[in-house]
Amino acid sequence: MKNVDLVCPIDLPVREVFPPASRFAHTSVWHGPEHAARVMVHAFLLVELTGSHDLSVPLWASVYVHDLARAHDDVCHHHGKDAADLLSRDDELRAHLSRGGAR
């Protein structure tokens, strides 16, 4: 495997790059802040390995939001839609993502 330096492509203080526990609808050991941070680290590594830097911001925003509206840790086939619904009605969340460069 190629050695890659992990680069955070989001122009925010690092504490704002990852979603805080207070943003999650469900207190979760499986799908909470630590999970989001792990997924985000892998996403940023993929960006570096593939050179797909133009996807950095939309990928970050997707990872940031993807489990926020999850109501439980069981199999859930609608948590992505629930996250999209949350995004459509949460002005503060949209503003935060915008500060990170999301459109």
C-alpha positions, 0 to 999 in steps of 0.5 A, a space after each residue: 500500500 502506498 504511504 499517504 499523509 492524512 490531510 484534512 481538506 476542510 477549512 475549519 478548525 479540526 474540532 468543527 470537522 467532526 460532528 459532536 455528540 450533541 448533533 446525534 439524535 441517538 446516543 450511540 456506541 456504534 454510529 456516533 461521533 467516533 464512527 463518524 470520525 473513523 469514516 471521515 478519516 477513511 474518506 480523506 485517505 481515499 481522497 488522497 489515494 485517488 487524487 479526487 480532491 474535487 470530491 473532498 468537500 461533498 464527501 466530508 458533508 456526506 460523512 458529517 450528516 449520514 448518521 445524525 438522524 439515526 434513531 437506533 443502532 439496528 439495521 436501518 434502511 432509511 437513515 440516509 433519507 432521515 439525514 437528508 430530511 434533517 439537512 433540509 430543515 436544520 438551518 444551523 447544520 446547513 450553515 455549518 456545512 457551508 462554512 466548511 465549503 459545502 454548497 
